[in-house]
Structures are given as C-alpha cells and as structure tokens.
C-alpha cells in the first residue's frame, strides 16, 4: 500500500464521454510498425476505462501512494466494504498490462 503508481510515459490519455481512453503504441519499436502492421490497422491501441477505472487513473500522479489513492476514492465508491481490494487489484492489473509502474517509497522519500 506504500508503493507509488507511476504512469508509463508511452501511454497517452484521451477522453470520451467523461471516461479516460488510454492510447499506446501497438509495438514497442517504431520500425516494427512498417514491417508488421497491415495498412488498414492503426499503430495505436485504445483502451477505454469505465467510470471507476477513470477515477483511479485520474489519481495516479507519480506522487500519491496506493494507500492515498484508496483513501481519496472512498466517496467515489460510496463506502463499499471491499473497494480497497478492488482498487489494489485494478492497479496490479494496470501494472501487469504495462500502463503503470509501481515504485517503492522509502521513509526518507516522504
């Protein structure tokens, strides 16, 4: 809970109907686009977040810890009993998918 989520610099945020759309390159290396991508396919992938995901994404600023994000989302989730575990699982999935990195915040960093 004391780790700090940091957005991946290759992920851009667009907005659609009040929800975040994460836009990121289909390939890690630009030169691969020209060789591997059919002309009809975009080199960008778009992932539309739902309302809860957007609320979490908006709080990821590279300074707040997971604990601080969970605390700030209390009113958004209207006191749901299991929302902290939902948020931490969601952040773990964002990390697994490469949208964020989780950094350990040491006591001297505070």
Secondary structure, DSSP 4 states (H G I P E B T S, - for coil): --EEEEE-TT-EEEEETTEEEEEEESSSSHHHHHHH--TTS-SEEEEE--HHHHHHHHH--SSSBHHHHHHHTTTTTTT-TTHHHHHHHHHHHHHHTTSEEEEEPPGGG-
